[in-house]
Amino acid sequence: MKKAGILNRHLSGALAELGHGDGVLVCDAGMPIPDGPRVVDLAFRAGVPSFAEVLDGLLAELVVEGGTAAAEVRGANPATAELLDTRLPALHLVSHEKLKELSAGARLVVRTGEARPYANVLLRCGVFF
C-alpha cells in the first residue's frame, strides 16, 4: 500500500502509464469529456474535490512542460486564472471551443468536482531528465 502521494489506485495507475508529450486534461464537473481518453472521475459533489486540490496533487507527481487553458478563464474565473498563472509558467491560452477540440487528443482526463466556470487545463507531460 502506498503511504504518500496520490492514493486513488485508478489515478495512480493511469499516471504511471503516461509518457513524454502525453496530454492530461484536468477539468471541472461541467467540461464535456471526449470519447477516447481514459477517464478518472474524482467528482464527489459540487466543489469536491476542487480543481486546485487535484491540480496541485498532479503537479506534485508529474513532470509538466506546459499547459493549455481557455482564455475565457481570465474574465469568468479570476481565481482559477491566477492559480494557473502561478502553477504553470508555460501556460498557453486558446478559446474554450479550441480547448474542447484539443482535449480529444488527451491520453487521460481527470474530472474534479469543481463547480466554477472554465476550471480546465490540458497539461503536457515532460520528461525528468
Backbone as JSON Lines, residues from 0, in Angstrom:
{"i":0,"aa":"M","n":[0.84,-1.18,0.0],"ca":[0.0,0.0,0.0],"c":[0.89,1.24,0.0]}
{"i":1,"aa":"K","n":[0.54,2.21,-0.85],"ca":[1.27,3.48,-0.86],"c":[1.02,4.23,0.44]}
{"i":2,"aa":"K","n":[2.01,4.98,0.88],"ca":[1.83,5.76,2.09],"c":[1.8,7.25,1.83]}
{"i":3,"aa":"A","n":[2.02,7.67,0.61],"ca":[2.03,9.1,0.29],"c":[1.66,9.31,-1.18]}
{"i":4,"aa":"G","n":[1.43,10.56,-1.51],"ca":[1.1,10.89,-2.89],"c":[-0.35,10.56,-3.21]}
{"i":5,"aa":"I","n":[-0.62,10.33,-4.48],"ca":[-1.98,10.03,-4.93],"c":[-2.32,8.6,-4.56]}
{"i":6,"aa":"L","n":[-3.35,8.43,-3.74],"ca":[-3.73,7.11,-3.25],"c":[-4.79,6.44,-4.12]}
{"i":7,"aa":"N","n":[-5.53,7.21,-4.9],"ca":[-6.55,6.63,-5.76],"c":[-5.88,5.69,-6.76]}
{"i":8,"aa":"R","n":[-6.19,4.4,-6.67],"ca":[-5.47,3.41,-7.48],"c":[-5.67,3.59,-8.97]}
{"i":9,"aa":"H","n":[-6.85,4.04,-9.37],"ca":[-7.11,4.23,-10.8],"c":[-6.28,5.4,-11.34]}
{"i":10,"aa":"L","n":[-6.23,6.48,-10.57],"ca":[-5.47,7.64,-11.0],"c":[-3.97,7.36,-10.92]}
{"i":11,"aa":"S","n":[-3.51,6.76,-9.86],"ca":[-2.09,6.45,-9.71],"c":[-1.61,5.55,-10.85]}
{"i":12,"aa":"G","n":[-2.4,4.55,-11.19],"ca":[-2.04,3.65,-12.29],"c":[-2.02,4.35,-13.63]}
{"i":13,"aa":"A","n":[-2.99,5.22,-13.86],"ca":[-3.05,5.96,-15.13],"c":[-1.86,6.9,-15.26]}
{"i":14,"aa":"L","n":[-1.44,7.53,-14.17],"ca":[-0.29,8.43,-14.21],"c":[0.99,7.67,-14.53]}
{"i":15,"aa":"A","n":[1.11,6.46,-14.01],"ca":[2.31,5.65,-14.25],"c":[2.45,5.27,-15.72]}
{"i":16,"aa":"E","n":[1.36,5.28,-16.47],"ca":[1.39,4.91,-17.88],"c":[1.71,6.08,-18.81]}
{"i":17,"aa":"L","n":[1.76,7.3,-18.28],"ca":[1.99,8.47,-19.12],"c":[3.44,8.58,-19.55]}
{"i":18,"aa":"G","n":[3.64,9.19,-20.72],"ca":[4.98,9.42,-21.23],"c":[5.14,10.85,-21.7]}
{"i":19,"aa":"H","n":[6.34,11.16,-22.14],"ca":[6.68,12.5,-22.62],"c":[5.75,12.91,-23.76]}
{"i":20,"aa":"G","n":[5.15,14.07,-23.62],"ca":[4.26,14.6,-24.64],"c":[2.8,14.24,-24.48]}
{"i":21,"aa":"D","n":[2.5,13.31,-23.58],"ca":[1.1,12.93,-23.36],"c":[0.33,14.09,-22.72]}
{"i":22,"aa":"G","n":[-0.96,14.16,-23.05],"ca":[-1.83,15.19,-22.5],"c":[-2.7,14.66,-21.38]}
{"i":23,"aa":"V","n":[-2.87,15.5,-20.36],"ca":[-3.75,15.18,-19.23],"c":[-4.7,16.36,-19.06]}
{"i":24,"aa":"L","n":[-5.97,16.13,-19.3],"ca":[-6.97,17.18,-19.1],"c":[-7.47,17.1,-17.66]}
{"i":25,"aa":"V","n":[-7.28,18.18,-16.91],"ca":[-7.83,18.31,-15.57],"c":[-9.02,19.24,-15.73]}
{"i":26,"aa":"C","n":[-10.22,18.76,-15.4],"ca":[-11.4,19.55,-15.76],"c":[-12.4,19.66,-14.62]}
{"i":27,"aa":"D","n":[-13.25,20.68,-14.77],"ca":[-14.33,20.88,-13.82],"c":[-15.46,19.9,-14.11]}
{"i":28,"aa":"A","n":[-16.48,19.91,-13.28],"ca":[-17.56,18.95,-13.41],"c":[-18.41,19.15,-14.66]}
{"i":29,"aa":"G","n":[-18.34,20.34,-15.27],"ca":[-19.18,20.62,-16.43],"c":[-18.51,20.46,-17.78]}
{"i":30,"aa":"M","n":[-17.21,20.22,-17.82],"ca":[-16.5,20.1,-19.1],"c":[-16.96,18.85,-19.83]}
{"i":31,"aa":"P","n":[-17.31,18.99,-21.11],"ca":[-17.67,17.79,-21.88],"c":[-16.44,16.88,-22.01]}
{"i":32,"aa":"I","n":[-16.61,15.62,-21.71],"ca":[-15.5,14.67,-21.78],"c":[-15.57,13.95,-23.12]}
{"i":33,"aa":"P","n":[-14.49,14.06,-23.9],"ca":[-14.5,13.44,-25.22],"c":[-14.41,11.93,-25.15]}
{"i":34,"aa":"D","n":[-14.88,11.27,-26.19],"ca":[-14.68,9.83,-26.31],"c":[-13.21,9.58,-26.6]}
{"i":35,"aa":"G","n":[-12.67,8.53,-26.08],"ca":[-11.29,8.18,-26.39],"c":[-10.37,8.13,-25.19]}
{"i":36,"aa":"P","n":[-10.09,9.28,-24.54],"ca":[-9.12,9.24,-23.44],"c":[-9.64,8.42,-22.26]}
{"i":37,"aa":"R","n":[-8.69,7.86,-21.51],"ca":[-9.04,7.21,-20.25],"c":[-9.54,8.3,-19.3]}
{"i":38,"aa":"V","n":[-10.58,7.98,-18.53],"ca":[-11.18,8.96,-17.62],"c":[-11.09,8.44,-16.18]}
{"i":39,"aa":"V","n":[-10.6,9.3,-15.3],"ca":[-10.67,9.03,-13.87],"c":[-11.54,10.14,-13.3]}
{"i":40,"aa":"D","n":[-12.73,9.76,-12.87],"ca":[-13.71,10.72,-12.38],"c":[-13.62,10.78,-10.86]}
{"i":41,"aa":"L","n":[-13.1,11.89,-10.36],"ca":[-12.96,12.08,-8.92],"c":[-14.11,12.86,-8.3]}
{"i":42,"aa":"A","n":[-15.02,13.38,-9.14],"ca":[-16.11,14.23,-8.65],"c":[-16.96,13.47,-7.64]}
{"i":43,"aa":"F","n":[-17.15,14.09,-6.49],"ca":[-17.98,13.51,-5.43],"c":[-19.28,14.28,-5.3]}
{"i":44,"aa":"R","n":[-19.15,15.6,-5.18],"ca":[-20.29,16.5,-5.2],"c":[-19.75,17.87,-5.59]}
{"i":45,"aa":"A","n":[-20.64,18.84,-5.79],"ca":[-20.21,20.15,-6.28],"c":[-19.1,20.73,-5.39]}
{"i":46,"aa":"G","n":[-17.95,20.98,-6.02],"ca":[-16.82,21.57,-5.32],"c":[-15.86,20.59,-4.68]}
{"i":47,"aa":"V","n":[-16.19,19.31,-4.7],"ca":[-15.36,18.3,-4.02],"c":[-15.0,17.18,-4.99]}
{"i":48,"aa":"P","n":[-13.72,16.94,-5.21],"ca":[-12.58,17.75,-4.81],"c":[-12.48,18.98,-5.71]}
{"i":49,"aa":"S","n":[-11.8,19.97,-5.23],"ca":[-11.66,21.2,-6.0],"c":[-10.62,21.03,-7.11]}
{"i":50,"aa":"F","n":[-10.72,21.89,-8.11],"ca":[-9.76,21.91,-9.21],"c":[-8.35,22.14,-8.65]}
{"i":51,"aa":"A","n":[-8.21,23.09,-7.72],"ca":[-6.9,23.42,-7.15],"c":[-6.27,22.23,-6.44]}
{"i":52,"aa":"E","n":[-7.06,21.51,-5.64],"ca":[-6.53,20.35,-4.92],"c":[-6.01,19.29,-5.88]}
{"i":53,"aa":"V","n":[-6.8,19.01,-6.91],"ca":[-6.42,17.98,-7.86],"c":[-5.21,18.43,-8.69]}
{"i":54,"aa":"L","n":[-5.24,19.67,-9.15],"ca":[-4.11,20.17,-9.94],"c":[-2.82,20.11,-9.12]}
{"i":55,"aa":"D","n":[-2.85,20.57,-7.88],"ca":[-1.65,20.53,-7.05],"c":[-1.17,19.1,-6.81]}
{"i":56,"aa":"G","n":[-2.09,18.18,-6.6],"ca":[-1.71,16.78,-6.42],"c":[-1.05,16.2,-7.66]}
{"i":57,"aa":"L","n":[-1.57,16.53,-8.82],"ca":[-0.99,16.04,-10.08],"c":[0.37,16.67,-10.34]}
{"i":58,"aa":"L","n":[0.49,17.97,-10.09],"ca":[1.77,18.64,-10.33],"c":[2.86,18.14,-9.4]}
{"i":59,"aa":"A","n":[2.49,17.62,-8.23],"ca":[3.46,17.06,-7.31],"c":[4.02,15.73,-7.8]}
{"i":60,"aa":"E","n":[3.29,15.06,-8.69],"ca":[3.71,13.74,-9.16],"c":[4.14,13.68,-10.61]}
{"i":61,"aa":"L","n":[3.8,14.68,-11.4],"ca":[4.1,14.66,-12.83],"c":[5.17,15.69,-13.2]}
{"i":62,"aa":"V","n":[5.92,15.38,-14.23],"ca":[6.77,16.39,-14.86],"c":[5.9,17.03,-15.93]}
{"i":63,"aa":"V","n":[5.67,18.33,-15.83],"ca":[4.8,19.05,-16.76],"c":[5.62,20.12,-17.47]}
{"i":64,"aa":"E","n":[5.61,20.09,-18.8],"ca":[6.37,21.09,-19.55],"c":[5.52,22.26,-20.02]}
{"i":65,"aa":"G","n":[4.21,22.16,-19.85],"ca":[3.35,23.26,-20.24],"c":[1.89,22.89,-20.09]}
{"i":66,"aa":"G","n":[1.05,23.88,-20.35],"ca":[-0.38,23.64,-20.24],"c":[-1.16,24.58,-21.13]}
{"i":67,"aa":"T","n":[-2.38,24.19,-21.44],"ca":[-3.28,24.99,-22.27],"c":[-4.6,25.13,-21.54]}
{"i":68,"aa":"A","n":[-5.11,26.36,-21.48],"ca":[-6.39,26.64,-20.83],"c":[-7.2,27.58,-21.71]}
{"i":69,"aa":"A","n":[-8.47,27.74,-21.37],"ca":[-9.36,28.62,-22.11],"c":[-9.11,30.07,-21.7]}
{"i":70,"aa":"A","n":[-9.0,30.94,-22.68],"ca":[-8.79,32.36,-22.41],"c":[-9.94,32.95,-21.61]}
{"i":71,"aa":"E","n":[-11.12,32.37,-21.71],"ca":[-12.3,32.87,-21.0],"c":[-12.14,32.8,-19.49]}
{"i":72,"aa":"V","n":[-11.2,31.97,-19.0],"ca":[-10.99,31.86,-17.56],"c":[-10.6,33.2,-16.94]}
{"i":73,"aa":"R","n":[-9.91,34.04,-17.69],"ca":[-9.44,35.33,-17.15],"c":[-10.61,36.2,-16.67]}
{"i":74,"aa":"G","n":[-11.68,36.28,-17.45],"ca":[-12.81,37.12,-17.09],"c":[-13.84,36.43,-16.21]}
{"i":75,"aa":"A","n":[-14.05,35.13,-16.44],"ca":[-15.12,34.42,-15.75],"c":[-14.71,33.8,-14.42]}
{"i":76,"aa":"N","n":[-13.41,33.55,-14.24],"ca":[-12.96,32.86,-13.03],"c":[-11.53,33.32,-12.69]}
{"i":77,"aa":"P","n":[-11.39,34.57,-12.23],"ca":[-10.06,35.12,-11.96],"c":[-9.23,34.3,-10.96]}
{"i":78,"aa":"A","n":[-9.87,33.67,-9.99],"ca":[-9.12,32.88,-9.01],"c":[-8.43,31.7,-9.68]}
{"i":79,"aa":"T","n":[-9.12,31.03,-10.59],"ca":[-8.51,29.91,-11.3],"c":[-7.45,30.41,-12.27]}
{"i":80,"aa":"A","n":[-7.69,31.57,-12.9],"ca":[-6.69,32.15,-13.79],"c":[-5.39,32.41,-13.02]}
{"i":81,"aa":"E","n":[-5.51,32.96,-11.82],"ca":[-4.33,33.23,-11.0],"c":[-3.63,31.93,-10.6]}
{"i":82,"aa":"L","n":[-4.42,30.93,-10.23],"ca":[-3.86,29.63,-9.87],"c":[-3.05,29.05,-11.03]}
{"i":83,"aa":"L","n":[-3.63,29.09,-12.22],"ca":[-2.93,28.56,-13.4],"c":[-1.67,29.35,-13.69]}
{"i":84,"aa":"D","n":[-1.73,30.67,-13.57],"ca":[-0.56,31.5,-13.82],"c":[0.58,31.19,-12.85]}
{"i":85,"aa":"T","n":[0.25,30.92,-11.59],"ca":[1.29,30.66,-10.61],"c":[1.84,29.24,-10.7]}
{"i":86,"aa":"R","n":[1.01,28.29,-11.11],"ca":[1.45,26.89,-11.16],"c":[2.09,26.51,-12.5]}
{"i":87,"aa":"L","n":[1.67,27.2,-13.57],"ca":[2.13,26.83,-14.92],"c":[2.69,28.04,-15.65]}
{"i":88,"aa":"P","n":[3.96,28.33,-15.48],"ca":[4.55,29.48,-16.17],"c":[4.47,29.38,-17.7]}
{"i":89,"aa":"A","n":[4.47,28.16,-18.22],"ca":[4.36,27.96,-19.66],"c":[2.91,27.66,-20.04]}
{"i":90,"aa":"L","n":[2.02,28.61,-19.73],"ca":[0.59,28.45,-19.99],"c":[0.22,29.13,-21.31]}
{"i":91,"aa":"H","n":[-0.46,28.38,-22.15],"ca":[-0.93,28.87,-23.44],"c":[-2.45,28.99,-23.35]}
{"i":92,"aa":"L","n":[-3.0,30.11,-23.81],"ca":[-4.45,30.32,-23.77],"c":[-5.05,30.22,-25.17]}
{"i":93,"aa":"V","n":[-6.17,29.52,-25.26],"ca":[-6.92,29.36,-26.5],"c":[-8.39,29.57,-26.17]}
{"i":94,"aa":"S","n":[-9.25,29.59,-27.16],"ca":[-10.69,29.69,-26.89],"c":[-11.17,28.4,-26.22]}
{"i":95,"aa":"H","n":[-12.27,28.5,-25.51],"ca":[-12.83,27.32,-24.85],"c":[-13.19,26.25,-25.89]}
{"i":96,"aa":"E","n":[-13.7,26.69,-27.03],"ca":[-14.03,25.73,-28.1],"c":[-12.78,24.99,-28.57]}
{"i":97,"aa":"K","n":[-11.67,25.7,-28.71],"ca":[-10.41,25.08,-29.13],"c":[-9.91,24.12,-28.07]}
{"i":98,"aa":"L","n":[-10.04,24.49,-26.79],"ca":[-9.63,23.59,-25.71],"c":[-10.42,22.3,-25.76]}
{"i":99,"aa":"K","n":[-11.72,22.4,-26.03],"ca":[-12.53,21.19,-26.14],"c":[-12.05,20.31,-27.29]}
{"i":100,"aa":"E","n":[-11.68,20.92,-28.41],"ca":[-11.13,20.16,-29.54],"c":[-9.82,19.48,-29.16]}
{"i":101,"aa":"L","n":[-8.93,20.23,-28.52],"ca":[-7.63,19.69,-28.13],"c":[-7.76,18.56,-27.12]}
{"i":102,"aa":"S","n":[-8.78,18.63,-26.27],"ca":[-8.93,17.63,-25.22],"c":[-9.2,16.23,-25.78]}
{"i":103,"aa":"A","n":[-9.68,16.16,-27.01],"ca":[-9.92,14.85,-27.64],"c":[-8.6,14.09,-27.82]}
{"i":104,"aa":"G","n":[-7.48,14.8,-27.88],"ca":[-6.18,14.15,-28.04],"c":[-5.49,13.82,-26.72]}
{"i":105,"aa":"A","n":[-6.16,14.09,-25.61],"ca":[-5.56,13.79,-24.3],"c":[-5.48,12.28,-24.1]}
{"i":106,"aa":"R","n":[-4.49,11.86,-23.37],"ca":[-4.37,10.44,-23.03],"c":[-5.19,10.12,-21.78]}
{"i":107,"aa":"L","n":[-5.35,11.15,-20.91],"ca":[-6.05,10.96,-19.64],"c":[-6.89,12.19,-19.34]}
{"i":108,"aa":"V","n":[-8.1,11.97,-18.81],"ca":[-8.95,13.04,-18.32],"c":[-9.19,12.79,-16.83]}
{"i":109,"aa":"V","n":[-8.93,13.82,-16.03],"ca":[-9.19,13.75,-14.59],"c":[-10.28,14.77,-14.29]}
{"i":110,"aa":"R","n":[-11.47,14.27,-13.97],"ca":[-12.62,15.14,-13.7],"c":[-12.7,15.42,-12.21]}
{"i":111,"aa":"T","n":[-12.78,16.7,-11.88],"ca":[-12.9,17.13,-10.49],"c":[-14.36,17.46,-10.19]}
{"i":112,"aa":"G","n":[-14.63,17.83,-8.97],"ca":[-15.98,18.27,-8.61],"c":[-16.13,19.78,-8.72]}
{"i":113,"aa":"E","n":[-15.12,20.45,-9.28],"ca":[-15.13,21.92,-9.36],"c":[-16.41,22.42,-10.02]}
{"i":114,"aa":"A","n":[-17.02,23.45,-9.43],"ca":[-18.28,23.98,-9.93],"c":[-18.16,25.45,-10.34]}
{"i":115,"aa":"R","n":[-16.94,25.91,-10.57],"ca":[-16.74,27.27,-11.1],"c":[-16.36,27.16,-12.58]}
{"i":116,"aa":"P","n":[-16.74,28.14,-13.4],"ca":[-16.55,28.01,-14.85],"c":[-15.08,28.06,-15.28]}
{"i":117,"aa":"Y","n":[-14.81,27.35,-16.35],"ca":[-13.51,27.36,-17.04],"c":[-12.35,26.89,-16.18]}
{"i":118,"aa":"A","n":[-12.62,26.05,-15.19],"ca":[-11.56,25.48,-14.37],"c":[-11.08,24.2,-15.05]}
{"i":119,"aa":"N","n":[-10.38,24.39,-16.17],"ca":[-9.91,23.29,-17.0],"c":[-8.51,23.62,-17.51]}
{"i":120,"aa":"V","n":[-7.67,22.61,-17.58],"ca":[-6.34,22.8,-18.17],"c":[-5.88,21.49,-18.79]}
{"i":121,"aa":"L","n":[-5.29,21.6,-19.94],"ca":[-4.7,20.45,-20.62],"c":[-3.19,20.49,-20.37]}
{"i":122,"aa":"L","n":[-2.71,19.59,-19.53],"ca":[-1.3,19.55,-19.19],"c":[-0.54,18.73,-20.24]}
{"i":123,"aa":"R","n":[0.69,19.13,-20.52],"ca":[1.56,18.4,-21.44],"c":[2.71,17.83,-20.62]}
{"i":124,"aa":"C","n":[2.79,16.49,-20.58],"ca":[3.81,15.84,-19.78],"c":[5.2,16.06,-20.34]}
{"i":125,"aa":"G","n":[6.14,16.26,-19.43],"ca":[7.54,16.41,-19.8],"c":[8.32,15.16,-19.45]}
{"i":126,"aa":"V","n":[9.61,15.31,-19.37],"ca":[10.49,14.2,-19.03],"c":[11.42,14.67,-17.91]}
{"i":127,"aa":"F","n":[11.76,13.77,-17.0],"ca":[12.5,14.17,-15.81],"c":[14.0,14.36,-16.02]}
{"i":128,"aa":"F","n":[14.51,14.07,-17.2],"ca":[15.95,14.28,-17.45],"c":[16.18,15.18,-18.63]}
